[in-house]
Amino acid sequence: MMDWNADLYENKHDFVAEYGRDLLSHVPENPSQSILDLGCGTGMLTHALLEKSSSVVGLDASPEMIGKARQLYPGMDFRVMDACRMPWNNWFDLVFSNAAFHWIPDQEKLLKAVFRILKPQGKLICEFGAYHNILRIRETFQASLKRIGLTPNTRFYFPTAEEYRSLLEQTGLHPELVLDFDRPTPLKDGPDGLRNWVRQFFCADLKNLTEKKRSRIFKEMEEALRDDLWDGSQWVADYRRIRVMAVK
């Protein structure tokens, strides 16, 4: 399982949740609806969902993330849980998820779990990495690892819109919207933005390396990506997203 640095995530990568605020606009306001924020991270959007409903649960597989969420938003219902093993049946009116699905390899199992926990006519509203998301960053990182004799451990699920629409239908969820799009994403901290990002999101590959080897990887990546992703003052990650709305 991914080892998350919740403080680094909250301080340097809060753009993940900020971009998710646009997704919130698709969540209807209804005080009586029950909402699950699946892959809630440090809880920023879970807390924002209270504007839509008084019954909100935040779920994440990372104890570090949930610990930080409980610290930031005391009194809210946050749970450490594997999304594929959720215990509820016909329980939630809406499952919301931002930037989490691509971390879950078994999408069929995940969507079956989502289907099971939704009430009839319940809705899934989510956004995550699409096909070719962070392609240049991934290719460059893998090439750097290869040069020191390593293969990457980090696995993502980045589907095409057609692929995901088909998967939703197979699981019994009726797709209302499946849309993929480019979303170039500026990273914080100027020249250090790219290496901060890599430290967070490729930490499983970096954790057993010496600081010298990590620095070498960061420098190689910065050199290789400068022409494509450096705009003169900041790194701009080559994000692509897929936005999904589906009904049970």
C-alpha positions as CSV (number, residue, x, y, z in Angstrom):
1,M,0.0,0.0,0.0
2,M,1.1,3.6,-0.7
3,D,2.8,5.4,2.2
4,W,1.4,8.8,2.2
5,N,3.0,11.9,3.7
6,A,-0.2,13.7,4.8
7,D,1.6,16.9,5.8
8,L,3.5,17.2,2.4
9,Y,0.2,16.4,0.6
10,E,-1.7,19.1,2.6
11,N,1.0,21.8,2.2
12,K,2.3,21.2,-1.3
13,H,-0.4,19.3,-3.2
14,D,-3.6,20.9,-2.0
15,F,-4.2,21.8,-5.7
16,V,-5.6,18.2,-5.9
17,A,-8.5,19.2,-3.7
18,E,-8.8,22.7,-5.1
19,Y,-9.4,21.3,-8.6
20,G,-12.0,19.0,-7.0
21,R,-14.1,22.0,-6.0
22,D,-15.3,22.3,-9.6
23,L,-16.6,18.7,-9.3
24,L,-18.5,19.7,-6.2
25,S,-20.7,22.0,-8.3
26,H,-22.3,18.8,-9.8
27,V,-23.4,17.6,-6.3
28,P,-27.0,18.5,-5.6
29,E,-27.9,20.3,-2.4
30,N,-30.2,18.1,-0.3
31,P,-29.8,18.1,3.6
32,S,-31.4,14.6,3.8
33,Q,-29.1,12.8,1.3
34,S,-26.2,10.7,2.5
35,I,-22.9,11.2,0.8
36,L,-19.7,9.1,0.8
37,D,-16.4,10.8,-0.1
38,L,-14.4,7.9,-1.4
39,G,-10.6,8.5,-1.2
40,C,-11.1,11.6,0.9
41,G,-7.4,12.3,1.6
42,T,-7.0,15.0,4.2
43,G,-10.7,15.8,4.1
44,M,-10.9,19.3,2.5
45,L,-13.6,18.2,0.0
46,T,-15.4,16.0,2.6
47,H,-15.8,19.1,4.8
48,A,-17.0,21.2,1.7
49,L,-19.6,18.5,1.1
50,L,-21.3,19.5,4.3
51,E,-22.7,22.5,2.3
52,K,-24.6,19.9,0.3
53,S,-25.7,17.5,3.0
54,S,-25.7,17.1,6.7
55,S,-24.8,13.4,6.4
56,V,-21.2,12.9,5.0
57,V,-18.7,10.1,5.5
58,G,-15.0,10.4,4.4
59,L,-13.2,7.2,3.6
60,D,-9.5,6.6,2.7
61,A,-7.2,3.5,2.8
62,S,-4.4,5.7,4.3
63,P,-4.3,5.9,8.1
64,E,-2.0,8.9,7.7
65,M,-4.5,10.8,5.5
66,I,-7.4,10.0,7.8
67,G,-5.4,11.0,10.9
68,K,-4.7,14.4,9.3
69,A,-8.4,14.7,8.3
70,R,-9.6,14.0,11.8
71,Q,-7.1,16.6,13.1
72,L,-8.2,19.3,10.6
73,Y,-12.0,18.6,10.9
74,P,-12.7,17.2,14.3
75,G,-16.2,15.8,14.8
76,M,-16.6,14.6,11.2
77,D,-17.0,10.9,10.3
78,F,-13.7,9.7,8.8
79,R,-12.9,6.0,8.4
80,V,-9.8,4.1,7.3
81,M,-11.1,1.5,4.9
82,D,-10.4,-0.4,1.6
83,A,-12.8,0.9,-1.0
84,C,-13.3,-2.5,-2.5
85,R,-14.4,-3.9,0.9
86,M,-17.0,-1.3,2.0
87,P,-19.5,-2.9,4.4
88,W,-22.7,-1.0,3.4
89,N,-25.6,-2.1,1.3
90,N,-28.0,0.3,-0.5
91,W,-26.8,3.0,2.0
92,F,-25.7,6.1,0.2
93,D,-27.5,8.5,-2.1
94,L,-24.3,9.7,-3.6
95,V,-20.7,8.5,-3.9
96,F,-18.3,11.4,-4.6
97,S,-14.6,10.8,-5.4
98,N,-11.8,13.2,-6.5
99,A,-8.4,12.0,-7.7
100,A,-8.7,8.6,-6.0
101,F,-9.9,5.9,-8.4
102,H,-6.6,5.8,-10.4
103,W,-4.9,4.4,-7.2
104,I,-7.2,1.3,-7.2
105,P,-6.0,-1.4,-9.5
106,D,-9.2,-3.6,-9.4
107,Q,-11.7,-1.3,-11.0
108,E,-14.3,-4.0,-11.5
109,K,-14.3,-4.9,-7.8
110,L,-14.4,-1.2,-6.9
111,L,-17.4,-0.4,-9.2
112,K,-19.2,-3.5,-7.9
113,A,-18.7,-2.2,-4.3
114,V,-19.9,1.3,-5.4
115,F,-23.0,-0.2,-7.0
116,R,-23.7,-2.2,-3.9
117,I,-23.5,0.7,-1.4
118,L,-25.6,3.0,-3.5
119,K,-29.3,3.2,-3.0
120,P,-31.5,2.6,-6.1
121,Q,-31.2,5.7,-8.3
122,G,-28.1,6.7,-6.3
123,K,-25.3,8.5,-8.1
124,L,-21.6,8.2,-8.6
125,I,-19.8,11.5,-9.3
126,C,-16.0,11.2,-9.7
127,E,-12.9,12.5,-11.4
128,F,-9.5,10.9,-11.7
129,G,-6.6,10.4,-14.1
130,A,-7.4,9.6,-17.7
131,Y,-5.4,7.8,-20.4
132,H,-2.0,9.4,-20.9
133,N,-2.2,11.3,-17.6
134,I,1.2,12.5,-16.5
135,L,2.7,10.6,-19.4
136,R,5.9,12.6,-19.9
137,I,6.5,12.6,-16.1
138,R,6.0,8.8,-15.9
139,E,8.2,8.0,-18.9
140,T,11.0,10.2,-17.6
141,F,10.8,8.8,-14.1
142,Q,10.8,5.2,-15.4
143,A,13.9,6.0,-17.6
144,S,15.7,7.4,-14.6
145,L,14.9,4.3,-12.5
146,K,16.0,2.0,-15.3
147,R,19.4,3.7,-15.5
148,I,20.1,2.7,-11.9
149,G,18.8,-0.9,-12.5
150,L,15.3,-0.5,-11.0
151,T,11.8,-1.1,-12.4
152,P,8.9,1.1,-11.1
153,N,6.5,-0.3,-8.4
154,T,3.9,2.5,-8.7
155,R,0.9,1.4,-10.7
156,F,-1.9,3.6,-11.9
157,Y,-5.2,3.0,-13.7
158,F,-5.7,5.6,-16.4
159,P,-8.5,4.6,-18.7
160,T,-9.9,6.0,-22.0
161,A,-13.4,7.4,-21.8
162,E,-14.7,4.5,-24.0
163,E,-13.0,1.9,-21.8
164,Y,-14.5,3.3,-18.6
165,R,-18.0,3.8,-20.0
166,S,-18.0,0.1,-20.9
167,L,-16.8,-0.9,-17.4
168,L,-19.6,1.2,-15.8
169,E,-22.2,-0.5,-18.0
170,Q,-20.8,-4.0,-17.2
171,T,-21.2,-3.2,-13.5
172,G,-24.8,-2.1,-13.8
173,L,-24.2,1.7,-13.5
174,H,-25.8,3.8,-16.2
175,P,-23.2,6.4,-17.4
176,E,-24.7,9.9,-17.8
177,L,-21.3,11.6,-18.5
178,V,-17.9,10.1,-19.2
179,L,-15.6,12.9,-20.4
180,D,-11.8,13.0,-20.7
181,F,-9.8,16.3,-21.0
182,D,-6.3,17.8,-20.7
183,R,-5.8,19.8,-17.5
184,P,-2.2,21.2,-17.3
185,T,-1.6,21.7,-13.6
186,P,0.9,24.2,-12.1
187,L,3.0,22.8,-9.2
188,K,3.9,24.9,-6.1
189,D,7.4,26.0,-5.1
190,G,8.9,27.2,-8.4
191,P,12.0,25.2,-9.3
192,D,11.3,22.6,-6.6
193,G,7.8,21.8,-7.7
194,L,8.5,18.8,-9.8
195,R,10.8,17.0,-7.2
196,N,8.2,17.7,-4.5
197,W,5.5,16.1,-6.7
198,V,7.7,13.1,-7.4
199,R,8.6,12.6,-3.7
200,Q,4.9,12.5,-2.9
201,F,3.4,10.5,-5.7
202,F,6.3,8.1,-6.5
203,C,7.3,7.6,-2.8
204,A,6.9,3.8,-3.1
205,D,9.7,3.8,-5.7
206,L,11.9,6.3,-3.8
207,K,11.6,5.2,-0.2
208,N,14.5,2.6,-0.3
209,L,16.9,4.8,-2.3
210,T,19.7,6.9,-0.8
211,E,19.2,10.7,-0.9
212,K,22.1,10.8,-3.5
213,K,20.2,8.5,-5.9
214,R,17.0,10.4,-5.4
215,S,18.7,13.7,-6.1
216,R,20.2,12.2,-9.3
217,I,16.7,11.1,-10.4
218,F,15.2,14.5,-9.7
219,K,18.0,16.3,-11.6
220,E,17.7,13.9,-14.6
221,M,13.9,14.5,-14.7
222,E,14.2,18.2,-14.5
223,E,16.7,18.3,-17.3
224,A,14.6,16.0,-19.5
225,L,11.3,17.8,-18.9
226,R,12.5,21.4,-18.8
227,D,11.5,22.1,-22.4
228,D,8.1,20.6,-22.1
229,L,6.9,21.3,-18.6
230,W,8.8,24.3,-17.2
231,D,7.1,27.6,-18.1
232,G,9.9,29.9,-16.9
233,S,8.6,30.3,-13.3
234,Q,6.9,27.0,-12.4
235,W,6.5,23.3,-13.4
236,V,3.2,22.5,-15.1
237,A,2.4,18.8,-14.8
238,D,0.8,17.1,-17.9
239,Y,-2.4,16.1,-16.2
240,R,-5.3,14.5,-18.1
241,R,-8.6,13.9,-16.3
242,I,-11.7,11.7,-16.7
243,R,-15.0,13.0,-15.2
244,V,-17.7,10.5,-14.6
245,M,-21.4,10.7,-13.6
246,A,-23.4,7.5,-13.4
247,V,-26.6,6.3,-11.8
248,K,-27.6,3.0,-10.2
